[in-house]
Amino acid sequence: AFRVDAVPNAGDQYFAYIAYDIDLFEEGSIANLTASIIGNVFGFKAVKALRLEDMRLPVAYLKTFQGPATGVICERERMNNFGRPLLGATVKPKLGLSGRNYGRVVYEGLKGGLDFLKDDENINSQPFMRWRERYLFCMEGVNRASASTGEVKGHYLNVTAGTMEDMYERAQFGKEVGSIIIMIDLVIGYTAIQSMA
């Protein structure tokens, strides 16, 4: 530990300040950073309980991360929407709709004033609605709503899948059918998220 301070009025509790040399971390790897912090620090057997209060990363290390390929500014540009908040929602009910009915919900939500809708994280490619069918009906709803409102609309198509190859295929198909935005679920892991970016 770099420094240990007693927590005021807390008996056997302490603040431990831990410092690592920057060369111990792989540049641009969230996986390596979290493995080092979570795996090493939280793996101390001598500690009964531990809570991470703060983490400060050197600017030189932060600069090794490229960041997302897009962000809210890019979304505003793609949707031609500036000067007001973007208004979005998640399709509900999230499970059980056919692709056609799901696309109908997308259309109604966008026509009703939403800028975008998104798939719920649970929506992937289930027997009641396969991903290609969902993408096609969602984009039909997006295009119809855009035409009727005169505004650019969008739907976050969930490309989360069991393999990276499947996610790449879904993202490519989403692009081919005209989607300007997609989503992936955090549960795929940091490295997969960085790969998809």
WOPE-V331920 format. One record per pair of residues at least 6 apart in sequence whose C-alpha atoms are under 6 Angstrom apart, sorted by sequence separation. I is the first residue (numbers start at 1). J is the second residue. D is the distance in Angstrom with one decimal. If there is no record, write none. Layout:
# WOPE-V331920
{{I	J	D} {I	J	D}}
This chain:
# WOPE-V331920
{{7	13	5.5} {125	131	4.7} {146	152	5.4} {161	167	5.5} {7	14	5.0} {146	153	5.6} {160	167	5.8} {6	14	4.3} {159	167	5.4} {5	14	5.5} {5	15	5.1} {4	15	5.6} {142	153	5.9} {159	170	5.4} {4	16	4.5} {142	154	6.0} {159	171	5.9} {3	16	5.9} {3	17	4.9} {2	17	5.3} {1	17	5.8} {2	18	4.9} {1	18	4.6} {2	19	5.6} {160	184	5.1} {156	181	5.3} {157	182	4.6} {158	183	4.8} {159	184	5.7} {88	114	5.4} {156	182	4.4} {157	183	5.8} {158	184	5.7} {87	114	5.3} {88	115	5.7} {90	117	5.5} {156	183	5.5} {87	115	5.3} {88	116	4.8} {89	117	4.9} {90	118	4.8} {88	117	5.3} {90	119	6.0} {98	128	6.0} {99	129	5.4} {98	129	5.4} {99	133	5.6} {103	137	4.6} {107	141	4.1} {111	145	4.9} {99	134	4.7} {103	138	4.4} {106	141	5.7} {107	142	6.0} {110	145	5.8} {28	64	4.8} {27	64	5.5} {28	65	4.4} {100	137	5.8} {116	153	5.7} {118	155	5.3} {103	141	5.4} {107	145	5.6} {115	153	5.3} {116	154	4.6} {117	155	4.8} {118	156	4.4} {119	157	5.9} {116	155	5.2} {119	158	5.7} {79	152	5.1} {69	197	5.7} {31	190	6.0}}
